[in-house]
Amino acid sequence: MTPTLSHLSALLRDTAAAEILPRLQGTEAHHKSDGSLVTQSDLAVQARLTETLARDFPGVPLLGEEMSETEQQRILADNGRGVWVLDPVDGTSNFVSGFPGFAISLALVEDGRVTLGAVLDPVRDECFTAARGVGAFLDGEPIHTQARSAQLKDCLAMIDMKRLPPEVLPALFRPGGFGSQRNLGAVALDWCWLAQGRVQLYLHGGQRLWDYAAGRLIAEEAGAAALHYSTWGAQPSQALGLESRRAIAAANPHLLDVWLDFLRPLWDGASD
């Protein structure tokens, strides 16, 4: 069977209905060694999708957030037939707190590139999907980024403050920047909201492969321009890896250039 976007959408909706929505009213969480949270839903979603994807697409392994880094490295290094990349609950802190900003994020990586992506927001029942070279979709309908102008003051920015070096924040809020700022706390949804035109600028200080694999493809297929960096001020990195990446993106290439010009002074003051 060849993966299709409609099949992935149905799979994520079925999984959310079984493993996430019944636990919305309360779930126990535990801290992992890196300090992040994990719930029974994270583990159940990963187990269910591992089993279902192995049945539907045999021979293609799954790399999930809730597995050891050693196992993740092994799977990513040996992905001759492709590899599924899964964040079972992106935005676990939101999920635990009852904040409606979390998602299942699933991507297919082939030959070092993400070729398919699907992100389900189970609360809003919105499923964003994309296939490389085909386009991006919301519930099967094409979507495109939107920007009213090329001026930052007319743009809504999605910015994750938590992972930015604190010393750069004064420069980020200097005059001449974005019109206003938001933060969802779920990387996959950040990218999808950029794709849908709900925000025009994006800045994030640290996201992992399972956080961004599907979402970045969806945003780029919708018309966004995006860059990932291993450290601030370094050359952008296109290779997929397990290390944390800094992300800068905008609704279109021209707006990204303007955003980068505004952000460049921040790099000089960043600690990394």
Secondary structure, DSSP 8 states (H G I E B T S, - for coil): ----HHHHHHHHHHHHHHHTGGGTT---EEE-TTS-EEEHHHHHHHHHHHHHHHHHSTT--EEETTS-HHHHHHHHHS-TT-EEEEEEEETHHHHHHT-S--EEEEEEEETTEEEEEEEEETTTTEEEEEETTTEEEETTEE-----S-S-GGG-EEEE--TTS-GGGHHHHTSTTS-SEEE--S-HHHHHHHHHHTS-SEEEEEEE-HHHHHHHHHHHHHTT-EEEEESSTTS----S--SS-EEEEEESSHHHHHHHHHHHHHHHHH---
